[in-house]
C-alpha cells in the first residue's frame, strides 16, 4: 500500500467520524455558508504572476516544513504580497492542518481560499463552504469519473470553484468535464514523490483552453514559471518554497516582485 492509499483509507474513517459528530444541518447554518465566494479561476485569468501560495506545516515526503508560523500572519503576508489565492492544507494526520486553519485564514484576508484536502465525500465540500473556503481540490487518482462529476457539480451548486488535479494522460482523459474551473497538473508522482516539470509540459497540450491551467509541485524558482508560461499555464501552486522560510509573506513578496 503506497502513501496515497494509506491517506485515502484513513480519510474515509475520519470523514465517517466527522459526519457522526457534526450533522449537515449544522454545517449549513454556519455564518459563512451564505458568504459570496471569490473566484480563484478569475483571479488567475487576470493576473501577471498566477501565484497560489500555500500554508503547509508538514508533508509525508518532507516531514516538518514549518510548525512555528501563525496562519493569520501567513494569510495577511500572502495577501500583502499580491498572490492570487491561498491554499490551506486541512489534513491533520499527514500534513498537520485543520479546517480551523481555513477559518483563521478567512478571518485574516480577502484572498480566494482553496481547501487542500483528499476529498472522497460530498460532506467535505459542505465543510469547505461552512468554514469559508472558495475553492475545492479534487484529486483524479483517488476518484472515479462519476465521483469527479458528482463532487464538482455539487461544488458548483455552492458557488465553489473546482480545481481538478491530474498526474498523467489517463487521469486527464477521464476527468475533463464542464463542471471544472481549473485543471491542475501535479508534477509530483504521489506514489514515488519524484518531481518533474516535464509532466506539466507534456499534458499542457491535452488540456482544453476552456480551463485555467495550473501547475503544482516542484515550482520553487522564477525560471520554472517562465518555462511553463509558454505552455499556457496561468496558475502556479507554491507550497514549501515560501513556508520553509521564517516569513512566507515576505518571501512571496520578493518572489512576485522578481517575477513580474
C-alpha positions in Angstrom: 0.0 0.0 0.0 1.5 3.4 -1.0 1.2 6.6 1.0 -1.8 7.8 -1.1 -3.7 4.6 -0.4 -3.0 5.0 3.3 -4.1 8.6 3.4 -7.3 7.8 1.5 -8.1 4.8 3.8 -7.6 7.0 6.9 -9.6 9.8 5.3 -12.7 7.6 4.8 -12.6 6.7 8.5 -12.1 10.3 9.5 -15.0 11.6 7.4 -17.4 9.0 8.8 -16.4 10.1 12.3 -16.9 13.8 11.5 -20.3 13.1 9.9 -21.4 11.4 13.1 -20.3 14.4 15.2 -21.4 17.4 13.1 -24.6 17.0 11.1 -25.0 18.5 7.7 -27.7 20.9 9.0 -25.2 22.3 11.5 -22.7 23.0 8.6 -25.4 24.7 6.6 -26.2 27.0 9.5 -22.6 28.3 9.6 -22.4 32.1 9.4 -20.0 31.7 6.4 -22.3 29.4 4.5 -24.1 32.3 2.8 -21.0 34.3 2.2 -20.4 35.2 -1.5 -17.3 33.3 -2.8 -14.3 34.8 -4.6 -13.3 33.0 -7.8 -9.7 31.8 -7.9 -10.1 31.0 -11.6 -11.0 34.6 -12.4 -8.1 35.9 -10.4 -5.6 33.7 -12.2 -7.0 34.7 -15.6 -6.4 38.4 -14.8 -3.1 38.0 -13.1 0.5 38.6 -14.2 2.0 36.3 -11.6 -0.5 33.5 -11.1 0.8 32.5 -7.7 -1.3 30.4 -5.4 0.6 30.3 -2.1 0.2 27.5 0.4 0.0 27.1 4.1 1.6 23.7 4.9 3.1 22.7 8.2 4.5 19.3 7.1 4.2 16.6 4.5 4.8 12.8 4.3 7.7 13.5 1.9 9.4 16.3 3.7 8.4 15.8 7.3 8.2 19.1 9.2 8.3 22.2 6.9 7.4 24.9 9.4 5.4 24.4 12.6 6.1 27.7 14.2 4.1 30.0 12.0 0.7 31.6 12.7 -1.9 31.1 10.0 -3.2 34.6 10.5 0.3 36.1 9.8 0.8 33.9 6.8 -2.6 34.8 5.3 -2.0 38.5 5.7 1.5 38.2 4.4 0.4 36.4 1.3 -2.4 39.0 0.7 0.1 41.8 1.0 2.4 40.1 -1.4 -0.3 40.1 -4.1 -0.8 36.4 -4.5 -3.9 35.2 -6.5 -5.1 32.8 -3.8 -4.1 30.8 -0.8 -4.1 27.1 -0.5 -4.7 25.7 3.0 -3.9 22.1 3.9 -6.6 20.7 6.2 -5.5 17.1 6.6 -4.4 16.6 10.2 -2.6 13.2 10.4 -0.2 13.6 7.5 0.0 17.4 7.0 -0.7 18.9 10.4 -3.5 21.0 9.1 -7.2 21.5 10.1 -10.4 23.2 9.0 -9.7 25.8 11.7 -6.8 26.9 9.6 -9.2 27.8 6.8 -11.4 29.6 9.3 -8.5 31.6 10.6 -7.2 32.5 7.1 -10.8 33.5 6.1 -10.9 36.0 9.1 -7.5 37.3 8.2 -7.6 38.0 4.4 -9.8 38.5 1.4 -8.0 36.1 -0.8 -9.8 33.1 -2.5 -9.1 30.2 -0.2 -8.5 26.7 -1.6 -9.3 23.8 0.8 -6.4 21.4 0.0 -7.7 18.1 1.1 -8.3 14.5 0.0 -12.0 14.8 -0.9 -13.8 11.5 -1.0 -17.3 12.6 0.2 -19.8 15.4 -0.5 -19.7 16.1 3.2 -16.2 17.6 2.9 -17.4 20.0 0.3 -20.1 21.3 2.7 -17.4 21.6 5.3 -15.3 23.7 2.9 -18.2 26.0 2.3 -19.1 26.3 6.0 -15.5 27.2 7.0 -15.1 29.9 4.4 -13.3 28.2 1.5 -13.9 29.4 -2.1 -12.3 26.5 -3.9 -12.1 22.8 -3.5 -9.4 20.4 -4.8 -10.4 17.1 -6.4 -7.6 14.5 -7.0 -8.3 12.4 -10.1 -6.2 9.5 -9.0 -8.4 8.7 -5.9 -11.7 9.3 -7.6 -13.8 7.7 -10.4 -15.1 9.7 -13.3 -18.6 9.5 -11.7 -17.3 10.8 -8.4 -15.5 13.7 -10.1 -18.7 14.6 -11.9 -20.8 14.3 -8.7 -18.5 16.3 -6.5 -17.7 19.0 -9.0 -21.4 19.6 -9.9 -22.2 19.6 -6.2 -19.5 22.2 -5.5 -20.9 24.4 -8.3 -24.3 24.5 -6.5 -22.5 26.0 -3.6 -20.7 28.5 -5.9 -17.3 27.0 -5.1 -14.6 26.9 -7.8 -13.2 23.4 -8.6 -9.5 22.6 -9.2 -9.1 19.1 -10.5 -5.6 17.6 -10.1 -4.2 15.1 -12.5 -0.8 13.3 -12.8 -1.0 11.6 -16.2 -2.8 11.4 -19.5 -5.3 8.7 -18.4 -6.4 10.8 -15.4 -6.8 13.8 -17.6 -9.0 12.0 -20.2 -11.3 10.6 -17.5 -11.6 14.0 -15.8 -12.4 16.7 -18.3 -16.0 18.0 -17.8 -17.8 21.3 -17.8 -18.2 21.5 -14.0 -14.5 22.1 -13.5 -12.9 25.6 -13.5 -9.2 24.7 -13.3 -7.1 21.7 -14.3 -4.0 21.3 -12.2 -1.1 19.1 -13.2 0.8 17.8 -10.2 4.5 17.4 -11.1 5.0 15.2 -8.1 4.3 11.5 -8.5 2.2 10.8 -5.4 3.4 7.2 -5.3 7.2 7.8 -5.5 7.2 11.6 -4.6 9.6 12.3 -7.5 9.1 15.7 -9.2 9.4 16.7 -12.8 8.2 19.7 -14.7 8.1 17.6 -17.8 4.7 16.3 -16.6 3.2 19.8 -16.9 4.8 20.3 -20.3 3.6 17.1 -21.8 0.0 17.4 -20.5 -0.5 21.0 -21.4 -1.5 20.5 -25.0 -4.2 18.0 -23.9 -6.0 20.4 -21.6 -8.7 22.3 -23.4 -8.4 26.1 -23.3 -11.8 26.5 -21.5 -10.0 25.6 -18.3 -7.4 27.6 -16.4 -4.2 25.5 -16.4 -2.4 25.2 -13.1 1.0 23.6 -12.4 1.6 22.2 -9.0 4.6 20.9 -7.0 8.3 21.4 -7.6 7.9 25.1 -8.5 10.5 26.8 -6.4 12.0 29.2 -8.9 11.1 32.0 -11.2 12.8 30.1 -14.0 10.3 27.2 -13.6 7.4 29.6 -14.0 9.0 31.2 -17.1 9.5 27.8 -18.6 5.8 26.8 -18.0 4.1 30.1 -19.1 4.5 29.5 -22.8 2.7 26.1 -22.3 -0.4 28.1 -21.3 -0.2 27.8 -17.5 -1.8 30.7 -15.7 -1.6 29.3 -12.2 1.4 28.1 -10.1 0.9 26.5 -6.7 3.9 27.1 -4.5 3.9 25.4 -1.1 7.2 24.6 0.6 9.2 27.3 -1.1 7.6 30.1 1.0 6.7 28.0 4.0 10.2 26.9 4.7 11.2 30.5 5.4 10.7 32.5 8.6 8.4 34.9 6.8 6.4 33.4 3.9 4.7 36.7 3.1 8.0 38.5 2.7 9.3 35.6 0.6 6.2 35.7 -1.6 6.6 39.5 -2.0 10.2 39.2 -3.1 9.4 36.3 -5.5 6.5 38.1 -7.2 8.5 41.3 -7.5 11.2 39.4 -9.3 8.8 37.5 -11.4 6.8 40.5 -12.8 
